[in-house]
Amino acid sequence: MKIRVGLGSCGMAAGGNKVMECIQQELRSRNLDIPVEPTGCIGLCFFEPLVDVIDGDDVYTYGNVTPEIIPKIIESHVIGKKPLDEFIVSTSFEPYPILKSQVRIALKNCGRINPEDIDDYIKNGGYEALKKVLTSMTPEEVIEEIKISGLRGRGGAGFPTWFKWDAARKASGDIKYVVCNADEGDPGAFMDRSILEGDPHAVLEGMAIAAYAIGAKEGYIYVRAEYPLAIKRLEIAIEQARNRNLLGNNILNTNFSFDIKLKKGAGAFVCGEETALIASIEGERGMPRLKPPFPAQSGLWGRPTNINNVETYANVPWIIANGGKAFASLGTEKSKGTKVFALAGKIKRGGLVEVPMGMSLREVIYNIGGGIKDDKAFKAVQMGGPSGGCIPADLIDTPVDYESITKTGAIMGSGGMIVMDETTCMVDIARFFLEFTCKESCGKCTYCRVGTRRMLEILDRICNGEGRDGDLELLEELAVSVKDGSLCGLGQTAPNPVLTTLRYFKDEYIAHIRDKKCPAKQCKALITYSILPEKCTGCGLCARKCPTKAITGERLKPHVIDQSKCTKCGTCMNVCRFGAVNVE
């Protein structure tokens, strides 16, 4: 018997460390010699902390575990062999419904192995793909297998992976590099972090296979410094791989040598752009460079360099082990395989999922994500982060593949899905994402540096009730200019949230400008709180709780709100038990 505790970032944030300590303490007090191991995120973030009790081939997963129920689990299940059904959320023989809908390739080990134990990875077929390529495949055959698979870069652009590898291999020069882009900066995205925390060896193995294919001896993982757990587990994995001769000189007693270094990024969103990332590794300020030349010809220190993101590399060992055709059998004609998505926002079951390309947004949001919180109406989903766009409710049956998502005006991006309901103001959402990209602009080109600032000023004005005729036309004109005139992908895609909300939710912009109203009732400057006399009992609770003393009235008689004092904080609405506070 063995016990696993979900200790990805989500599990730790929910109290997983304390749960693990309690389990260890409980076992010691009963003199039970049962191993307790950490594991990464399996994707059921809404059930964290998660605890697995593993008995032979059977795995019982307990959800929302607290220190108080641990003695019950130990007494009944571990000692008495009677699982506590009331706390079990999933089992290996009857998985939680959303796990059934998934096809897990990049996430196949996440939440199922100890990410700090290389033996656990090897027991599950780890490093067999690397052994296969080093002993029975030429570099050209490796690239051909990746070509057959149809794997496209999972970082956002969807560029064919084999083409990058082939270009780097054919580039002249004895020194070449492999780089993993782990600079995941989109708000609401945590796919790469979860893979690094839950299955770091898959990324190392994928990078080693890429290095063999292009002829590189050195690699870098560029990871955000804000990911301390991912960094810790990568450091452990790299050291373990070196000790097993899976990194370093003459790997597995062959002529192939390859090693990996970590480079911690300072959190600049623009460093997700490959040439800015290269500049940062070189010790320069993270600013994009003109292309061509592309990194495959002249990248890190002017040498041929292959750059893919975490999820892309994590797919590679499975493809080599199972064959490119097996991967290509999943997905659509032009978008092969699976894709990992981070579900966030107004969704019941937020977390991490991996599904075949081509599944509809409806299936992902409702069948897997459980639908909208509090059963409110679905309004839109933001895909592609600040570089993406908002897809409205009437396009919810759009297949999730590169071409279909691009047609909506959004982009696949790295895989973030932020779900919005009827209470979301689309003008404010556009402002939120534009404010992010405006702050993250490196400032190198005028269109991005100044153009996004001018667009943000217009959106601020509209949300503050100061919008005027001609703002929408000017906003669209600026958006097109910024897209066309910016140097790198950050500026070229920064207007997407504005353009898609203008395209699908123009009526909300018009309401803000002409009617001075926010239909979603979110923009403070455009809403007014009042008390409905027919519902107010005069209990005085709202008056006592109001932080600015804006509510007055006699006891047991209807109260009123002094608009000159009201800060529109919403406290009165939150505390009123009779629905007497109205907002419009």
KELO-937695 format. One record per residue (C-alpha): x, z, y. Coordinates in steps of 0.1 Angstrom, whole numbers, plus 5000, padded with zeros to 4 digits. Layout:
# residues N
<atom <X Z Y>>,
...
# end
This chain:
# residues 584
<atom <5000 5000 5000>>,
<atom <5011 4993 5036>>,
<atom <4996 4998 5071>>,
<atom <5000 4974 5100>>,
<atom <4992 4982 5136>>,
<atom <4985 4955 5162>>,
<atom <5013 4959 5187>>,
<atom <5012 4928 5208>>,
<atom <5009 4933 5245>>,
<atom <4971 4935 5241>>,
<atom <4973 4960 5214>>,
<atom <4997 4982 5233>>,
<atom <4975 4980 5264>>,
<atom <4946 4992 5244>>,
<atom <4965 5022 5230>>,
<atom <4982 5008 5200>>,
<atom <5014 5028 5203>>,
<atom <4995 5061 5203>>,
<atom <4975 5049 5173>>,
<atom <5007 5041 5154>>,
<atom <5022 5075 5163>>,
<atom <4990 5092 5151>>,
<atom <4991 5073 5118>>,
<atom <5027 5082 5112>>,
<atom <5021 5118 5120>>,
<atom <4990 5120 5097>>,
<atom <5010 5104 5068>>,
<atom <5039 5129 5073>>,
<atom <5015 5159 5074>>,
<atom <5001 5147 5040>>,
<atom <5036 5139 5026>>,
<atom <5025 5102 5020>>,
<atom <5054 5077 5019>>,
<atom <5035 5046 5031>>,
<atom <5053 5021 5054>>,
<atom <5037 5016 5088>>,
<atom <5048 4984 5106>>,
<atom <5040 4966 5139>>,
<atom <5025 4932 5140>>,
<atom <5016 4907 5168>>,
<atom <4983 4896 5181>>,
<atom <4960 4880 5156>>,
<atom <4937 4869 5184>>,
<atom <4909 4895 5182>>,
<atom <4920 4910 5215>>,
<atom <4884 4924 5221>>,
<atom <4888 4946 5190>>,
<atom <4922 4961 5199>>,
<atom <4937 4984 5188>>,
<atom <4936 4969 5153>>,
<atom <4949 4985 5122>>,
<atom <4953 4968 5088>>,
<atom <4953 4987 5055>>,
<atom <4969 4964 5030>>,
<atom <4963 4972 4993>>,
<atom <4978 4945 4970>>,
<atom <4964 4912 4981>>,
<atom <4935 4927 5000>>,
<atom <4937 4933 5038>>,
<atom <4912 4955 5055>>,
<atom <4912 4953 5093>>,
<atom <4899 4982 5114>>,
<atom <4889 4975 5150>>,
<atom <4887 4996 5182>>,
<atom <4907 5023 5164>>,
<atom <4912 5056 5182>>,
<atom <4933 5086 5172>>,
<atom <4901 5105 5163>>,
<atom <4892 5081 5134>>,
<atom <4927 5078 5119>>,
<atom <4923 5110 5097>>,
<atom <4891 5095 5083>>,
<atom <4908 5062 5075>>,
<atom <4937 5080 5058>>,
<atom <4914 5104 5039>>,
<atom <4888 5079 5027>>,
<atom <4907 5046 5024>>,
<atom <4944 5054 5019>>,
<atom <4939 5084 4996>>,
<atom <4904 5080 4983>>,
<atom <4906 5041 4980>>,
<atom <4872 5039 4997>>,
<atom <4873 5016 5028>>,
<atom <4853 5028 5058>>,
<atom <4829 4999 5063>>,
<atom <4816 5012 5096>>,
<atom <4849 5006 5113>>,
<atom <4860 4974 5094>>,
<atom <4858 4942 5114>>,
<atom <4875 4918 5091>>,
<atom <4890 4915 5056>>,
<atom <4912 4889 5039>>,
<atom <4882 4880 5016>>,
<atom <4856 4880 5044>>,
<atom <4873 4872 5077>>,
<atom <4857 4879 5110>>,
<atom <4835 4848 5118>>,
<atom <4858 4834 5146>>,
<atom <4888 4834 5123>>,
<atom <4869 4812 5098>>,
<atom <4864 4785 5125>>,
<atom <4901 4782 5132>>,
<atom <4930 4762 5116>>,
<atom <4961 4782 5123>>,
<atom <4995 4765 5124>>,
<atom <5013 4777 5154>>,
<atom <4996 4811 5150>>,
<atom <4998 4812 5112>>,
<atom <5020 4843 5111>>,
<atom <5007 4861 5143>>,
<atom <4990 4893 5133>>,
<atom <5001 4889 5097>>,
<atom <5038 4896 5096>>,
<atom <5062 4921 5111>>,
<atom <5078 4901 5139>>,
<atom <5108 4924 5139>>,
<atom <5116 4918 5102>>,
<atom <5132 4885 5093>>,
<atom <5124 4892 5056>>,
<atom <5087 4892 5063>>,
<atom <5091 4858 5079>>,
<atom <5111 4845 5050>>,
<atom <5086 4858 5024>>,
<atom <5060 4836 5041>>,
<atom <5081 4804 5039>>,
<atom <5102 4810 5069>>,
<atom <5134 4789 5074>>,
<atom <5125 4767 5044>>,
<atom <5119 4738 5068>>,
<atom <5153 4742 5083>>,
<atom <5169 4743 5049>>,
<atom <5150 4711 5040>>,
<atom <5162 4692 5070>>,
<atom <5198 4703 5066>>,
<atom <5200 4695 5029>>,
<atom <5178 4665 5024>>,
<atom <5169 4648 5057>>,
<atom <5189 4628 5083>>,
<atom <5182 4634 5120>>,
<atom <5164 4600 5121>>,
<atom <5141 4611 5093>>,
<atom <5133 4643 5111>>,
<atom <5123 4624 5142>>,
<atom <5103 4600 5122>>,
<atom <5083 4629 5106>>,
<atom <5075 4643 5140>>,
<atom <5064 4608 5150>>,
<atom <5041 4605 5120>>,
<atom <5026 4639 5129>>,
<atom <5016 4627 5163>>,
<atom <5027 4660 5178>>,
<atom <5024 4660 5216>>,
<atom <5039 4685 5240>>,
<atom <5017 4716 5242>>,
<atom <5030 4726 5276>>,
<atom <5004 4705 5295>>,
<atom <5015 4669 5299>>,
<atom <5010 4660 5262>>,
<atom <5040 4637 5261>>,
<atom <5049 4625 5225>>,
<atom <5074 4650 5211>>,
<atom <5092 4625 5189>>,
<atom <5099 4602 5219>>,
<atom <5117 4630 5238>>,
<atom <5137 4638 5207>>,
<atom <5146 4602 5201>>,
<atom <5156 4596 5237>>,
<atom <5179 4627 5237>>,
<atom <5194 4617 5204>>,
<atom <5202 4582 5216>>,
<atom <5216 4594 5249>>,
<atom <5254 4592 5251>>,
<atom <5275 4623 5251>>,
<atom <5290 4648 5227>>,
<atom <5274 4679 5243>>,
<atom <5236 4682 5242>>,
<atom <5211 4710 5247>>,
<atom <5178 4722 5234>>,
<atom <5157 4742 5258>>,
<atom <5125 4762 5251>>,
<atom <5102 4765 5281>>,
<atom <5087 4800 5278>>,
<atom <5079 4802 5316>>,
<atom <5042 4807 5310>>,
<atom <5028 4813 5345>>,
<atom <4991 4801 5345>>,
<atom <4967 4829 5354>>,
<atom <4947 4838 5323>>,
<atom <4972 4822 5299>>,
<atom <4990 4842 5272>>,
<atom <4995 4817 5243>>,
<atom <5033 4815 5245>>,
<atom <5036 4852 5250>>,
<atom <5016 4860 5219>>,
<atom <5036 4836 5197>>,
<atom <5069 4850 5209>>,
<atom <5056 4885 5203>>,
<atom <5041 4878 5170>>,
<atom <5063 4851 5153>>,
<atom <5096 4846 5172>>,
<atom <5114 4832 5142>>,
<atom <5090 4802 5141>>,
<atom <5103 4792 5176>>,
<atom <5139 4797 5166>>,
<atom <5135 4776 5135>>,
<atom <5117 4749 5154>>,
<atom <5145 4748 5180>>,
<atom <5171 4746 5153>>,
<atom <5153 4716 5137>>,
<atom <5151 4699 5171>>,
<atom <5188 4706 5177>>,
<atom <5197 4690 5143>>,
<atom <5176 4660 5152>>,
<atom <5192 4653 5186>>,
<atom <5227 4665 5178>>,
<atom <5228 4697 5199>>,
<atom <5249 4728 5192>>,
<atom <5235 4751 5219>>,
<atom <5200 4761 5230>>,
<atom <5183 4782 5256>>,
<atom <5150 4800 5257>>,
<atom <5138 4803 5293>>,
<atom <5114 4833 5292>>,
<atom <5096 4851 5320>>,
<atom <5112 4885 5328>>,
<atom <5076 4898 5330>>,
<atom <5074 4895 5292>>,
<atom <5096 4925 5281>>,
<atom <5081 4927 5246>>,
<atom <5086 4890 5239>>,
<atom <5122 4893 5251>>,
<atom <5128 4924 5230>>,
<atom <5115 4907 5198>>,
<atom <5134 4874 5206>>,
<atom <5166 4894 5209>>,
<atom <5160 4911 5176>>,
<atom <5151 4878 5159>>,
<atom <5181 4860 5173>>,
<atom <5205 4887 5160>>,
<atom <5188 4888 5126>>,
<atom <5190 4850 5123>>,
<atom <5227 4851 5132>>,
<atom <5233 4878 5106>>,
<atom <5217 4856 5079>>,
<atom <5237 4825 5089>>,
<atom <5205 4809 5102>>,
<atom <5220 4806 5137>>,
<atom <5257 4802 5146>>,
<atom <5284 4782 5129>>,
<atom <5279 4762 5097>>,
<atom <5243 4772 5092>>,
<atom <5234 4776 5055>>,
<atom <5270 4765 5046>>,
<atom <5265 4730 5061>>,
<atom <5283 4712 5089>>,
<atom <5255 4720 5114>>,
<atom <5262 4747 5140>>,
<atom <5237 4759 5166>>,
<atom <5231 4790 5186>>,
<atom <5205 4802 5211>>,
<atom <5208 4822 5244>>,
<atom <5181 4838 5264>>,
<atom <5176 4832 5301>>,
<atom <5152 4855 5319>>,
<atom <5133 4838 5347>>,
<atom <5123 4856 5378>>,
<atom <5087 4847 5376>>,
<atom <5086 4816 5398>>,
<atom <5056 4794 5387>>,
<atom <5075 4762 5398>>,
<atom <5101 4769 5371>>,
<atom <5076 4757 5345>>,
<atom <5085 4722 5358>>,
<atom <5114 4711 5336>>,
<atom <5139 4701 5363>>,
<atom <5133 4733 5382>>,
<atom <5138 4753 5350>>,
<atom <5171 4735 5344>>,
<atom <5182 4744 5380>>,
<atom <5173 4780 5373>>,
<atom <5194 4782 5341>>,
<atom <5223 4767 5360>>,
<atom <5221 4796 5385>>,
<atom <5206 4775 5413>>,
<atom <5173 4781 5431>>,
<atom <5144 4768 5409>>,
<atom <5135 4736 5427>>,
<atom <5125 4703 5411>>,
<atom <5148 4673 5411>>,
<atom <5139 4636 5414>>,
<atom <5133 4617 5382>>,
<atom <5147 4595 5368>>,
<atom <5172 4604 5354>>,
<atom <5150 4624 5330>>,
<atom <5164 4655 5312>>,
<atom <5169 4635 5280>>,
<atom <5195 4614 5298>>,
<atom <5209 4640 5323>>,
<atom <5196 4676 5321>>,
<atom <5213 4709 5318>>,
<atom <5247 4706 5335>>,
<atom <5243 4669 5335>>,
<atom <5241 4667 5297>>,
<atom <5213 4652 5275>>,
<atom <5186 4679 5271>>,
<atom <5154 4682 5252>>,
<atom <5128 4706 5266>>,
<atom <5096 4716 5248>>,
<atom <5074 4747 5252>>,
<atom <5069 4776 5228>>,
<atom <5038 4762 5210>>,
<atom <5054 4728 5205>>,
<atom <5084 4743 5187>>,
<atom <5062 4767 5167>>,
<atom <5044 4737 5151>>,
<atom <5076 4720 5140>>,
<atom <5085 4741 5108>>,
<atom <5050 4736 5095>>,
<atom <5051 4699 5101>>,
<atom <5085 4695 5083>>,
<atom <5073 4718 5054>>,
<atom <5039 4701 5049>>,
<atom <5046 4666 5062>>,
<atom <5037 4648 5093>>,
<atom <5006 4632 5077>>,
<atom <4991 4667 5070>>,
<atom <4993 4675 5107>>,
<atom <4980 4641 5118>>,
<atom <4950 4645 5095>>,
<atom <4938 4671 5120>>,
<atom <4925 4664 5154>>,
<atom <4915 4630 5169>>,
<atom <4930 4596 5169>>,
<atom <4952 4602 5200>>,
<atom <4954 4640 5200>>,
<atom <4966 4651 5166>>,
<atom <4968 4686 5151>>,
<atom <4956 4719 5165>>,
<atom <4957 4736 5199>>,
<atom <4960 4772 5208>>,
<atom <4937 4785 5236>>,
<atom <4936 4817 5255>>,
<atom <4899 4826 5262>>,
<atom <4895 4847 5293>>,
<atom <4870 4854 5320>>,
<atom <4832 4859 5316>>,
<atom <4833 4855 5278>>,
<atom <4822 4880 5252>>,
<atom <4851 4876 5228>>,
<atom <4882 4871 5248>>,
<atom <4914 4864 5229>>,
<atom <4936 4838 5212>>,
<atom <4922 4810 5191>>,
<atom <4937 4779 5174>>,
<atom <4914 4750 5166>>,
<atom <4917 4714 5157>>,
<atom <4918 4690 5186>>,
<atom <4885 4673 5192>>,
<atom <4863 4705 5188>>,
<atom <4838 4706 5217>>,
<atom <4840 4731 5245>>,
<atom <4806 4744 5234>>,
<atom <4819 4753 5200>>,
<atom <4850 4770 5214>>,
<atom <4830 4790 5240>>,
<atom <4799 4799 5221>>,
<atom <4807 4797 5183>>,
<atom <4842 4812 5187>>,
<atom <4841 4830 5220>>,
<atom <4806 4844 5214>>,
<atom <4791 4830 5246>>,
<atom <4789 4844 5281>>,
<atom <4791 4881 5288>>,
<atom <4757 4899 5294>>,
<atom <4741 4866 5282>>,
<atom <4743 4851 5317>>,
<atom <4742 4814 5323>>,
<atom <4774 4794 5317>>,
<atom <4785 4777 5349>>,
<atom <4820 4762 5343>>,
<atom <4853 4766 5326>>,
<atom <4887 4762 5343>>,
<atom <4912 4744 5321>>,
<atom <4949 4738 5329>>,
<atom <4953 4769 5352>>,
<atom <4960 4763 5389>>,
<atom <4971 4728 5380>>,
<atom <4938 4721 5362>>,
<atom <4902 4718 5372>>,
<atom <4867 4732 5367>>,
<atom <4845 4715 5340>>,
<atom <4808 4721 5347>>,
<atom <4781 4733 5323>>,
<atom <4766 4698 5318>>,
<atom <4799 4686 5303>>,
<atom <4801 4715 5278>>,
<atom <4800 4691 5249>>,
<atom <4833 4674 5260>>,
<atom <4857 4673 5231>>,
<atom <4889 4693 5236>>,
<atom <4916 4666 5235>>,
<atom <4940 4652 5261>>,
<atom <4921 4621 5270>>,
<atom <4886 4637 5272>>,
<atom <4896 4666 5293>>,
<atom <4916 4644 5317>>,
<atom <4884 4623 5322>>,
<atom <4866 4653 5336>>,
<atom <4893 4658 5363>>,
<atom <4908 4688 5346>>,
<atom <4939 4688 5323>>,
<atom <4946 4704 5289>>,
<atom <4975 4724 5304>>,
<atom <4991 4749 5282>>,
<atom <4958 4761 5269>>,
<atom <4942 4786 5292>>,
<atom <4903 4786 5293>>,
<atom <4888 4808 5321>>,
<atom <4851 4809 5316>>,
<atom <4828 4814 5346>>,
<atom <4791 4824 5347>>,
<atom <4763 4820 5373>>,
<atom <4778 4848 5395>>,
<atom <4810 4828 5401>>,
<atom <4814 4812 5435>>,
<atom <4831 4778 5429>>,
<atom <4844 4776 5465>>,
<atom <4861 4810 5461>>,
<atom <4875 4799 5427>>,
<atom <4891 4768 5443>>,
<atom <4905 4790 5470>>,
<atom <4919 4815 5445>>,
<atom <4938 4788 5426>>,
<atom <4950 4770 5457>>,
<atom <4962 4803 5472>>,
<atom <4983 4808 5440>>,
<atom <4999 4773 5441>>,
<atom <5004 4776 5478>>,
<atom <5024 4808 5474>>,
<atom <5043 4794 5444>>,
<atom <5054 4762 5461>>,
<atom <5091 4759 5463>>,
<atom <5088 4743 5497>>,
<atom <5110 4714 5490>>,
<atom <5085 4686 5500>>,
<atom <5063 4686 5530>>,
<atom <5031 4675 5514>>,
<atom <5031 4705 5490>>,
<atom <5046 4730 5514>>,
<atom <5023 4722 5544>>,
<atom <4995 4702 5528>>,
<atom <4984 4730 5505>>,
<atom <4986 4755 5534>>,
<atom <4963 4734 5555>>,
<atom <4938 4730 5526>>,
<atom <4938 4768 5520>>,
<atom <4931 4774 5557>>,
<atom <4900 4752 5554>>,
<atom <4888 4770 5523>>,
<atom <4894 4804 5539>>,
<atom <4873 4793 5569>>,
<atom <4845 4780 5547>>,
<atom <4844 4813 5527>>,
<atom <4844 4833 5559>>,
<atom <4813 4815 5572>>,
<atom <4832 4795 5597>>,
<atom <4830 4761 5580>>,
<atom <4821 4731 5601>>,
<atom <4810 4695 5597>>,
<atom <4839 4673 5586>>,
<atom <4857 4700 5566>>,
<atom <4848 4685 5533>>,
<atom <4860 4650 5542>>,
<atom <4892 4665 5556>>,
<atom <4897 4686 5525>>,
<atom <4894 4656 5503>>,
<atom <4917 4635 5524>>,
<atom <4944 4663 5523>>,
<atom <4939 4667 5486>>,
<atom <4946 4630 5479>>,
<atom <4976 4630 5502>>,
<atom <4991 4661 5485>>,
<atom <4986 4646 5451>>,
<atom <5002 4613 5461>>,
<atom <5031 4626 5482>>,
<atom <5044 4656 5463>>,
<atom <5076 4655 5444>>,
<atom <5068 4674 5412>>,
<atom <5038 4684 5390>>,
<atom <5030 4715 5410>>,
<atom <5021 4697 5442>>,
<atom <5007 4667 5424>>,
<atom <4982 4688 5405>>,
<atom <4976 4716 5431>>,
<atom <4945 4699 5446>>,
<atom <4928 4696 5412>>,
<atom <4907 4728 5414>>,
<atom <4895 4717 5449>>,
<atom <4888 4681 5438>>,
<atom <4868 4691 5407>>,
<atom <4847 4717 5425>>,
<atom <4840 4692 5452>>,
<atom <4830 4667 5426>>,
<atom <4807 4689 5405>>,
<atom <4797 4717 5429>>,
<atom <4795 4700 5463>>,
<atom <4761 4716 5470>>,
<atom <4778 4750 5470>>,
<atom <4803 4738 5497>>,
<atom <4774 4725 5518>>,
<atom <4755 4758 5514>>,
<atom <4786 4776 5527>>,
<atom <4790 4753 5557>>,
<atom <4755 4744 5568>>,
<atom <4734 4773 5556>>,
<atom <4761 4800 5559>>,
<atom <4751 4812 5525>>,
<atom <4770 4818 5492>>,
<atom <4747 4808 5464>>,
<atom <4766 4830 5439>>,
<atom <4765 4859 5464>>,
<atom <4802 4866 5462>>,
<atom <4816 4857 5496>>,
<atom <4812 4889 5517>>,
<atom <4810 4871 5550>>,
<atom <4780 4851 5538>>,
<atom <4759 4879 5522>>,
<atom <4736 4906 5535>>,
<atom <4725 4938 5518>>,
<atom <4691 4952 5525>>,
<atom <4667 4977 5510>>,
<atom <4633 4967 5496>>,
<atom <4608 4992 5510>>,
<atom <4584 4987 5481>>,
<atom <4610 4998 5456>>,
<atom <4629 5024 5475>>,
<atom <4618 5060 5465>>,
<atom <4639 5076 5492>>,
<atom <4660 5096 5467>>,
<atom <4690 5093 5490>>,
<atom <4715 5086 5463>>,
<atom <4727 5054 5479>>,
<atom <4731 5071 5513>>,
<atom <4752 5099 5498>>,
<atom <4775 5074 5480>>,
<atom <4779 5049 5509>>,
<atom <4815 5052 5520>>,
<atom <4807 5041 5556>>,
<atom <4774 5061 5561>>,
<atom <4756 5028 5568>>,
<atom <4724 5039 5550>>,
<atom <4699 5063 5567>>,
<atom <4663 5074 5562>>,
<atom <4641 5104 5555>>,
<atom <4639 5119 5520>>,
<atom <4612 5104 5498>>,
<atom <4607 5075 5524>>,
<atom <4623 5040 5523>>,
<atom <4658 5039 5536>>,
<atom <4674 5012 5558>>,
<atom <4710 4997 5561>>,
<atom <4727 4996 5594>>,
<atom <4743 4961 5593>>,
<atom <4769 4970 5619>>,
<atom <4783 4996 5596>>,
<atom <4779 4979 5562>>,
<atom <4811 4966 5547>>,
<atom <4793 4949 5519>>,
<atom <4811 4969 5492>>,
<atom <4781 4969 5469>>,
<atom <4782 5006 5462>>,
<atom <4745 5010 5471>>,
<atom <4735 4983 5446>>,
<atom <4756 4998 5419>>,
<atom <4741 5033 5422>>,
<atom <4705 5024 5429>>,
<atom <4684 5032 5398>>,
<atom <4653 5013 5409>>,
<atom <4666 4979 5419>>,
<atom <4657 4986 5455>>,
<atom <4689 4971 5470>>,
<atom <4686 4934 5477>>,
<atom <4715 4909 5484>>,
<atom <4710 4875 5498>>,
# end
